[in-house]
């Protein structure tokens, strides 16, 4: 029986140099494990610092006033009924 030798993975796979987990390759963004499950009412009362943390966690812009951030977060995370 012949042995099978796998070719080495391409540089974009794995945790080694040049892999997707290096800062040069993908920046500081890591996809969070859970999709936010807040209601529209919770977004309306959410403090600005919490909105900033939520948007930053998903790599989204955190510019504008608190109402603009709320509107953006609701548009990005709430599903239409």
N, C-alpha and C positions, 0 to 999 in steps of 0.2 A: 504494500500500500504506500502511495506517495504522500509525503507531508505537504500541507498547504501553508504557504507563507503569505501573510497579508502584507500588502504594501503599507508603508507608513501613512498616517492620516495627513491630509493637506494642512498647511500652516494655519488655516483659519479654524481648525477643530482642536478642542482640548484647552488645557490651562497653561500650556507652555508658552515660550516666547512667540509672539505673533498671533497667539490664539485670541478668541473673542473676549477673554477675561482680562486682557491687559488694558491699561488706561489708554495707550496709544491707539488701540483698535476700536474701542467702543465708548470712550469717555467715561463718565461717572455714572451713567444710567444703568440700572438693573430693574428689570420688570418686576414689580411687586407680585407677590403670590396671590393676593386676593383683590378682586374688583371691589371698589368702594360700594357699600350698601346703605347709603344715606337716603332719606326721603327728601322731597322738595322742602318740606317744613324744616327739616334739620339743616339743610343748606341755608335757609333764610335766617336762622338764628346762630349759625356757626360763627365763632369769633374769627377775626381776620388771620390771626396767627395759625389757627388750625387749617384754614383754607390754604394758606401759604405752604404749610407742611404737606398737605394732600397734593397740591399741584406740583410741588418740588419733587415729591416721591415718584410721580409719574413723568417727570421730565417736561412738564408743561410750563408755559410762561406765568410768572407771578407779578406781572406789571398791572398798573391801574389801581383804582380805588377799590374798596371792599365790595361795592355793589357790582362792579365789572368782574371781579374775581368770582363772586357768587354766580353771576350769570354764566360765566365761562365754565365753571365747575359743573353747574346744572346741565349745560348743553353737552358737556363731554361725558358725564357719568350717568345721567338719568335716561332711562329708556322711555320712548313715547308709549302712551297707553294704548 
